[in-house]
């Protein structure tokens, strides 16, 4: 367990924020896409789609955020105080994770975006 006097560096806060935003954008986009696909055309209305997206977004993101923070609480990188800096292995894993998320987002934009416009 970490001490209450431990503070996060600005770099750690920025990385956490940007990573959470990337995850959130991808998660909401994928969810909204599937919601739009799954609603039959006869039942589709802006109000229904918006309601389902909001319900999906807030219910799942709350659970995701809990686990996201639990994972970050186990990472010592970027904390000031007695905790050691991030190891090369941790840094490599986080870098790979962020790059993977970016590749997935760009893949979805490039591959799925034109299909949406074609329909």
C-alpha positions as CSV (number, residue, x, y, z in Angstrom):
1,X,0.0,0.0,0.0
2,X,1.3,3.5,-0.8
3,X,1.7,6.2,1.7
4,X,-0.5,9.3,1.6
5,X,2.6,11.6,1.4
6,X,3.5,10.1,-2.0
7,X,2.8,12.5,-4.9
8,X,2.5,11.9,-8.6
9,X,4.8,13.7,-11.0
10,X,3.3,15.8,-13.7
11,X,4.6,13.4,-16.3
12,X,2.8,10.5,-14.7
13,X,-0.4,12.5,-14.5
14,X,-0.2,13.5,-18.2
15,X,0.6,9.9,-19.3
16,X,-2.4,8.6,-17.2
17,X,-4.7,11.2,-18.6
18,X,-3.7,10.7,-22.3
19,X,-3.8,6.9,-22.0
20,X,-7.3,7.1,-20.3
21,X,-8.5,9.4,-23.1
22,X,-7.2,7.1,-25.8
23,X,-8.9,4.1,-24.2
24,X,-12.1,6.0,-23.7
25,X,-12.3,7.2,-27.3
26,X,-11.7,3.7,-28.7
27,X,-14.1,2.1,-26.2
28,X,-16.9,4.6,-26.9
29,X,-16.4,4.5,-30.6
30,X,-16.5,0.7,-30.8
31,X,-19.5,0.6,-28.5
32,X,-21.4,3.3,-30.4
33,X,-20.6,1.5,-33.7
34,X,-22.0,-1.8,-32.5
35,X,-25.1,-0.1,-30.9
36,X,-25.9,1.6,-34.2
37,X,-25.4,-1.7,-36.1
38,X,-27.6,-3.8,-33.7
39,X,-30.6,-1.5,-33.7
40,X,-33.1,-2.5,-36.4
41,X,-33.7,0.3,-38.9
42,X,-37.4,0.3,-38.0
43,X,-36.6,1.1,-34.4
44,X,-33.7,3.4,-34.9
45,X,-34.2,7.0,-33.7
46,X,-31.7,9.6,-32.5
47,X,-33.2,9.6,-29.0
48,X,-32.8,5.8,-28.7
49,X,-29.3,5.7,-30.1
50,X,-28.2,8.5,-27.9
51,X,-29.7,6.9,-24.8
52,X,-28.1,3.5,-25.4
53,X,-24.7,5.1,-26.1
54,X,-24.8,7.2,-22.9
55,X,-25.9,4.1,-20.9
56,X,-23.2,2.0,-22.4
57,X,-20.6,4.6,-22.0
58,X,-21.2,5.5,-18.4
59,X,-21.9,2.0,-17.1
60,X,-18.9,0.3,-18.6
61,X,-16.4,3.2,-18.2
62,X,-17.1,3.4,-14.5
63,X,-16.0,-0.3,-14.1
64,X,-13.1,0.3,-16.5
65,X,-11.9,3.3,-14.6
66,X,-11.8,1.3,-11.3
67,X,-9.5,-1.3,-12.8
68,X,-7.5,1.3,-14.7
69,X,-6.7,3.1,-11.4
70,X,-6.0,-0.2,-9.6
71,X,-3.5,-1.0,-12.3
72,X,-1.9,2.4,-12.0
73,X,-1.7,2.1,-8.2
74,X,0.7,-0.8,-8.7
75,X,3.0,1.1,-11.1
76,X,5.6,3.0,-9.2
77,X,6.9,5.1,-12.1
78,X,6.3,8.8,-11.7
79,X,5.7,8.9,-7.9
80,X,7.9,11.1,-5.8
81,X,9.1,9.9,-2.5
82,X,10.6,6.5,-1.6
83,X,9.3,4.7,-4.6
84,X,11.8,3.7,-7.3
85,X,11.4,5.0,-10.9
86,X,9.8,3.0,-13.6
87,X,12.0,0.1,-14.8
88,X,13.0,-0.3,-18.4
89,X,10.6,-3.3,-18.6
90,X,7.7,-1.3,-17.3
91,X,8.5,1.6,-19.6
92,X,8.7,-0.8,-22.6
93,X,5.3,-2.4,-21.7
94,X,3.6,0.9,-21.3
95,X,5.1,2.2,-24.6
96,X,3.9,-0.9,-26.4
97,X,0.5,-0.6,-24.9
98,X,0.1,3.0,-25.9
99,X,1.3,2.4,-29.4
100,X,-1.0,-0.7,-29.8
101,X,-3.9,1.5,-28.7
102,X,-3.0,4.1,-31.3
103,X,-2.6,1.5,-34.1
104,X,-6.0,0.0,-33.3
105,X,-7.7,3.5,-33.3
106,X,-6.1,4.4,-36.7
107,X,-7.0,1.0,-38.1
108,X,-10.6,1.4,-37.1
109,X,-10.7,4.9,-38.6
110,X,-9.1,3.8,-41.9
111,X,-10.8,0.5,-42.4
112,X,-14.2,1.0,-40.8
113,X,-14.8,4.7,-41.5
114,X,-15.2,4.3,-45.3
115,X,-17.6,1.3,-44.8
116,X,-19.9,3.5,-42.7
117,X,-19.9,6.2,-45.4
118,X,-20.6,3.6,-48.1
119,X,-23.8,2.4,-46.4
